[in-house]
Amino acid sequence: TAYRVGFSALLLCLIWRPWRTWPKAPDLARLAMYGAVLGLMNLSFYMAIRTIPLGLAIAIEFMGPLSLALIHARKLIHFLWIALAALGLFLLLPLRGAAHALDPVGVGYALSAAVCWALYIVLGKRTGHLPAGQSVALGMSTAALIVVPIGLLEAGSTLFDPKILGLGLVVAVVSSAIPYSLEMVALRGIPKRSFGVMLSLEPAA
């Protein structure tokens, strides 16, 4: 998580240079909250997959965006799309021999990630009037301030192993820097319910 968030923050700041037009105080507060839930979402998810299978963790985590989509659903077609997304996630669950995998701590972390993901969408939408690159760079920097110290405390000098650093950089680019930038652009143009349902394509992909 430290690699993913920390490297992403550095790369996004180098690319977007958010300090060129500094946001006003109310917008900075929104970006700080957005970044905090972003960091906690990542941390909670990785804590979850220590003790429960990846498929189960993903399915639980996606309850966040799908619940948000359900709250904002108004028409029958909205509910239909949400039901299809939920069914798809259900089919991805590791149902065979999964009884041993229901570690309550792992499930708790996955649920925490789900709540953070729903808040991430809501708070990301509230910063939609700001340039997407600036928003994601400052948000990721806030997330790094929360997550990277935990990584340093947990891993110590191992965190600076050159081989692992290289892999961490690749993970940061493909799983955070690019996707979160695109998500911020998407949030400016589509409703929260549509965003939440479309996110359910991620585990299938």
Disulfide bonds with the S-S distance in Angstrom:
none
